[in-house]
Amino acid sequence: MFIIFGWNHIKIKEYGVFDESFVCFNCHNQIKLRLIRIQKWFELFFIPVFPYSSKFFATCPICGLDYSAKISNDGLNKLTRELEIAEIEGKVKEQNEIRKSY
């Protein structure tokens, strides 16, 4: 009997952009940073089973420069929670608008 397993299956989720805009150090464009989460998953028979690593990145949308080192983990976690709540509220509003149209 063979068991096929693996790791490094990667899922990328973009949470959105930060409210504040500034000039990128690398490309010198006026930007709003975007928040991205990258998860690595353990696989069993080519099916992702559970994540074993998760990292957040704040990147420039134009050149891709990573600003995560300049933002504390607490700041990234707080922004992630705020963006998740905003995403959930947006989905609820969309569903309510669809229901009203019926």
N, C-alpha and C positions, 0 to 999 in steps of 0.2 A: 504494500500500500504506500502510495506516495502522497506527501502533503506539499503542496506548492504554496510558498509564502514569499513575501517581499516587503520592501519598505521604500520610502522616498516617492510614493504617489503624492503629488503636490496639488493642493487646491488653493486658488487665489481668489480672494474676495475684496472688491473695492467698496469701501464704506462711504466715500464721498469726499468733498473738499472742505478745507478749513475756511472759516469766515474771513480771516485776516489775509490781506494780500501784501506782498512785498517783492523786492527785486531779488531774483535768483543770483547766487554768488557765481555760478558757473556760466549760465547762458545770458545773464543780464536782462532777462525779460520780466515784466510785471506778471506775477503768478499767484495762484492760490494752491497751496500744497494739497495733495490728495493722500488719503489714509488707506493703506492696503494691509491685509492680513494674509500671510502665507502659512498654510498648515501642511505638515508632512504626515502621511497616514501609513499605518501598517496594513498590509494586504494579505488576504487568505483566499487562495484560488482566484487571484486577480480582482477581488472585491475589497474595496477599502473598508476596514473594520473599525479602527479607532485612531484618532490623531495622537501622535506622540511628541509633536513639536509644533509650536505656534509662535510666530513673530509678527510684530507690527512694524510697518515702515511708513514714513512720511516722505513722499517723493515729489520732485518737480515734474509736472505733467509734460513738459517740453523736452528737457534733456535727461530726465530720470535720476538726477542727483538725489542721494538719500540724505535726508535731514534728521533721521531718527536719533542720531547720537547727540544732536543739539537740543532735543526735547526729552525730558525725563520720562521714565516709565509711567509714573503717576499721571503725568500730563497726557500721555498717549492713551492710557486706560480711561481717563475721564472723557477725552474726546471720542473714543470708541463708543462708550456708553451713550453719550449725547447723540451721536450719529445713528446708533441702533434705535434709540427711542424715536428720533425724528423719522427714521425709515418705517418703523412700525406705525406711527401716527399717520404717515402718508398713505400707507396701505389701508388703514382703517377708513380714512377719508374717502379713498377711491372706492372701497366696497360700499360705503354709505351712499355715495353718489350713484353707483350702479343700481342699488336697491331703490333709490328714490325715482329713478327713471322708469321703473316697471310699473 
